[in-house]
Amino acid sequence: MSEKTKRELPSALKQTLDLDVRVTKEFLEFVKNKVNLVDYRQHLKMLEISCHGVPWLFFCMIGLYTFDKPELFANLLVALLLDIIVVAVTKAFTRRRRPANNVDDMFMTGSVDKFSFPSGHATRAVLIAVFFFKLYPLSFILGIQIVGWSLAVAVSRVLLCRHHILDVVGGIVIGLAEAFVINQVWLSEESARYIISALGGEDPWSSS
């Protein structure tokens, strides 16, 4: 069976994707008529880096053995790993290409991640926002700032031409679904300490 036959799309889905491409292009043209995106590209790329999976995983691993908050860092680590798996599987299944005008300069990813649906940055940003606003709430002021950051990350994916609008919308929906799953499997502090101890030897915060 040829690749063309295997990837034949239903007409309704193809029309939806074509419409998404057109709407995304029109949105970018509208923004470019108002703002010179070249002047803000470095700021947009900083948002990209701030939501990349590697720094967040590194933050979790440091937090597990630096701060006495096992419930926080264990659950956040589970959430991030879930997100990586869900996004990787979904992208491998959908195999939608990134926008044609995307520049291949993504932080620590580049040409390795060629697929566009869903936006992994959008799923992660929404998941983190719900995590710190609802599941493990910080102060209201910090929570609002994280929600604002997550929305900025989501919009930046389109402005950087990394994704079409539908990719980002899909990422937001998946991020919300992931947050629901994490809420259902939430590890208590006792469970988190037990798992940390089982995986890495003695719990660094246990009494001697």
C-alpha positions in Angstrom: 0.0 0.0 0.0 1.5 3.4 -1.0 2.1 6.2 1.4 -0.5 8.3 -0.4 -3.2 5.7 0.0 -2.3 5.2 3.7 -2.5 8.9 4.4 -5.7 9.6 2.4 -7.8 12.0 4.5 -11.6 12.2 4.7 -12.9 15.1 2.7 -14.4 16.8 5.7 -11.1 16.6 7.6 -9.1 17.8 4.6 -11.4 20.8 4.3 -11.1 21.6 8.0 -7.3 21.5 7.8 -7.2 23.6 4.6 -9.5 26.2 6.4 -7.2 26.1 9.4 -4.2 26.9 7.1 -6.0 29.8 5.5 -7.3 31.2 8.9 -3.8 30.9 10.4 -2.3 32.7 7.4 -4.8 35.5 7.6 -4.3 35.9 11.3 -0.5 36.2 10.8 -1.0 38.7 8.1 -3.3 40.7 10.3 -0.8 40.7 13.1 2.1 41.6 10.8 0.1 44.6 9.6 -0.1 45.9 13.2 3.3 44.7 14.6 6.7 43.9 13.1 7.1 40.4 14.4 10.8 40.4 13.6 11.3 42.9 16.4 9.7 40.5 18.9 11.0 37.2 17.6 13.6 36.9 20.4 10.9 37.5 23.0 8.7 34.9 21.4 11.6 32.4 21.4 12.2 33.1 25.1 8.5 32.1 25.7 9.3 28.9 23.7 12.3 28.1 25.9 10.4 28.9 29.1 7.9 26.1 28.2 10.3 23.5 26.8 10.0 20.1 28.4 13.8 19.7 29.2 14.1 22.7 31.5 10.9 21.7 33.3 12.0 18.1 33.7 15.4 19.3 35.0 13.5 21.7 37.4 11.5 18.7 38.7 14.5 16.5 39.3 16.4 19.3 41.1 13.3 20.1 43.2 12.8 16.5 44.3 16.2 16.4 46.0 16.5 20.0 47.0 13.2 21.1 48.5 11.1 19.2 51.0 8.0 19.2 48.8 7.7 15.7 47.4 4.0 16.0 46.7 4.6 19.0 44.5 7.6 17.7 42.5 6.5 14.1 42.2 3.1 15.0 40.8 4.6 17.6 38.5 7.1 15.1 37.2 4.2 12.6 36.5 2.3 15.3 34.7 5.2 16.3 32.5 6.0 12.6 31.6 2.3 12.0 30.8 2.4 15.1 28.5 5.5 13.9 26.7 4.0 10.5 26.0 0.6 11.8 25.0 2.0 14.4 22.6 4.6 12.0 21.1 1.9 9.4 20.4 -0.6 11.9 19.0 2.0 13.5 16.7 3.1 10.1 15.5 -0.5 9.2 14.7 -1.6 12.5 13.0 1.8 13.3 11.3 0.6 16.8 10.4 3.4 18.9 9.0 4.4 22.3 10.5 3.5 25.5 8.6 5.5 26.0 5.4 6.9 29.3 6.7 8.3 27.8 9.9 12.0 28.5 10.5 13.8 25.4 11.7 15.4 27.0 14.8 13.4 25.5 17.6 15.2 25.3 21.0 16.7 21.8 21.5 14.4 20.2 19.0 14.9 21.6 15.5 14.4 19.2 12.6 13.8 16.2 15.0 10.2 17.2 15.7 8.7 17.8 12.3 5.1 17.3 13.2 2.6 20.0 14.2 -0.5 18.5 15.8 -0.9 19.0 18.7 1.3 21.9 19.9 3.3 20.3 22.7 4.1 23.7 24.2 0.4 24.5 24.4 -0.4 21.2 26.1 2.4 21.7 28.6 1.6 25.4 29.2 -2.0 24.6 30.0 -1.2 21.6 32.1 1.3 23.7 34.2 -1.2 26.5 34.5 -4.0 24.2 35.8 -1.5 22.4 38.0 -0.4 25.6 39.8 -3.7 27.3 39.7 -6.0 24.4 40.7 -4.2 21.1 41.6 -1.4 22.5 43.7 -2.5 26.2 44.0 0.1 28.9 44.6 -0.9 32.3 45.7 -3.7 33.9 43.6 -1.3 36.5 42.2 1.3 33.9 41.1 -1.5 31.7 39.8 -2.8 34.6 37.6 0.7 35.2 36.3 1.2 31.6 35.3 -2.2 31.5 33.5 -1.2 34.7 31.6 2.2 33.1 30.8 0.4 29.9 29.5 -1.8 32.0 27.2 1.2 33.9 25.9 3.0 30.7 25.2 0.0 29.3 23.3 -0.3 32.5 21.1 3.4 32.6 20.5 3.3 29.2 18.8 1.2 30.7 16.0 3.2 33.9 15.9 6.5 32.0 15.5 4.9 30.0 12.7 5.5 26.7 14.6 1.9 25.7 14.5 -1.5 26.3 12.9 -4.3 27.7 15.1 -6.0 24.3 15.2 -2.8 22.7 16.6 -2.7 25.1 19.5 -6.5 24.7 20.2 -6.0 21.0 20.2 -3.0 21.4 22.5 -5.1 23.4 24.9 -7.9 20.8 25.0 -5.3 18.0 25.5 -3.6 19.9 28.3 -6.9 20.3 30.1 -7.6 16.5 29.7 -4.1 15.7 31.0 -4.8 17.9 34.1 -8.0 16.0 34.7 -6.1 12.7 34.6 -3.4 14.0 37.0 -6.1 15.1 39.4 -7.5 11.5 39.3 -4.2 9.9 40.0 -2.8 12.5 42.3 -0.1 11.2 44.6 -0.4 12.1 48.3 2.7 13.3 50.2 3.1 9.9 51.7 2.9 8.1 48.4 5.3 10.6 46.8 7.8 10.0 49.6 7.5 6.2 49.2 8.0 6.4 45.4 11.0 8.7 45.7 12.5 6.4 48.3 11.9 3.3 46.1 13.4 4.9 43.0 16.3 6.7 44.5 17.2 5.0 47.7 16.6 6.7 51.0 14.2 9.6 51.1 16.5 12.7 51.5 14.0 14.3 53.7 13.3 11.4 56.0 14.5 11.6 59.6 17.9 10.0 60.3 
